[in-house]
Amino acid sequence: MSTVLLFISGAEIFFILFIVVMVFGADKIPGIAKGLGKGMRQLKDATEDIKREIHKSAEKQGIDTSFTKEIEEDIQAVKRNLDDVGGTISRK
């Protein structure tokens, strides 16, 4: 059974990594990965800050935000169902 990540096979991932090593060199790859990790973390932190500011602004204006928790719970339930279906499909 092979693992599929973003519809890319193991051989394709290996080929992409090989090209990256050839272009940047093995010594620079950890620095590139570290930079990508920092960038992704900053993006996540920024989106969390925006969410917090929106909720604060809504609370100041007296807007009821309790429905967002219900929506988030529904989204999580759908994600769990998709994971269950995806696990069943990938096992066959």
C-alpha positions as CSV (number, residue, x, y, z in Angstrom):
1,M,0.0,0.0,0.0
2,S,1.5,3.4,-1.0
3,T,0.9,6.7,0.7
4,V,-0.5,9.4,-1.4
5,L,0.2,13.0,-0.3
6,L,-1.7,15.7,-2.3
7,F,-2.1,13.2,-5.2
8,I,1.6,12.9,-5.6
9,S,3.2,9.4,-5.6
10,G,6.3,8.4,-3.7
11,A,8.4,8.4,-6.9
12,E,7.3,11.9,-7.8
13,I,8.1,13.2,-4.3
14,F,11.6,11.5,-4.5
15,F,12.1,13.1,-7.9
16,I,11.1,16.6,-6.6
17,L,13.4,16.2,-3.6
18,F,16.3,15.1,-5.9
19,I,15.8,18.2,-8.1
20,V,15.7,20.5,-4.9
21,V,19.0,18.9,-3.7
22,M,20.6,19.5,-7.1
23,V,19.4,23.1,-7.4
24,F,20.0,24.3,-3.8
25,G,22.6,21.8,-2.5
26,A,22.2,19.6,0.6
27,D,23.7,22.1,3.0
28,K,21.0,24.8,2.3
29,I,17.9,22.5,2.5
30,P,17.6,22.7,6.3
31,G,17.7,26.5,6.2
32,I,15.0,26.5,3.5
33,A,12.8,24.1,5.5
34,K,13.3,26.3,8.6
35,G,12.3,29.4,6.7
36,L,9.2,27.7,5.3
37,G,8.2,26.5,8.7
38,K,8.6,30.0,10.2
39,G,6.5,31.4,7.3
40,M,3.7,28.9,7.8
41,R,3.7,29.6,11.6
42,Q,3.5,33.4,11.0
43,L,0.6,32.8,8.6
44,K,-1.2,30.7,11.1
45,D,-0.6,33.2,13.9
46,A,-1.8,36.1,11.7
47,T,-5.0,34.2,10.9
48,E,-5.6,33.5,14.6
49,D,-5.0,37.2,15.4
50,I,-7.5,38.2,12.7
51,K,-10.1,35.8,14.1
52,R,-9.6,37.2,17.6
53,E,-10.0,40.8,16.5
54,I,-13.2,39.9,14.6
55,H,-14.6,38.2,17.7
56,K,-13.6,41.2,19.9
57,S,-15.2,43.6,17.5
58,A,-18.4,41.6,17.3
59,E,-18.6,41.3,21.1
60,K,-18.1,45.1,21.5
61,Q,-21.0,45.7,19.1
62,G,-23.2,43.2,20.8
63,I,-23.3,40.7,18.0
64,D,-24.1,37.2,19.0
65,T,-21.2,34.9,18.0
66,S,-22.3,31.7,19.6
67,F,-23.4,30.3,16.3
68,T,-19.8,30.1,15.1
69,K,-19.1,27.4,17.7
70,E,-21.9,25.3,16.3
71,I,-20.6,25.8,12.8
72,E,-17.1,24.8,13.9
73,E,-18.5,21.7,15.5
74,D,-20.3,20.8,12.3
75,I,-17.2,21.3,10.2
76,Q,-15.2,19.1,12.6
77,A,-17.9,16.4,12.3
78,V,-17.7,16.6,8.5
79,K,-13.9,16.3,8.6
80,R,-14.2,13.2,10.8
81,N,-16.7,11.6,8.4
82,L,-14.4,12.4,5.5
83,D,-11.4,10.8,7.3
84,D,-13.5,7.7,8.0
85,V,-14.5,7.4,4.3
86,G,-11.0,8.2,3.1
87,G,-9.6,5.5,5.4
88,T,-12.0,3.0,4.1
89,I,-11.3,3.8,0.5
90,S,-7.5,3.8,0.9
91,R,-7.6,0.4,2.6
92,K,-9.2,-1.3,-0.4
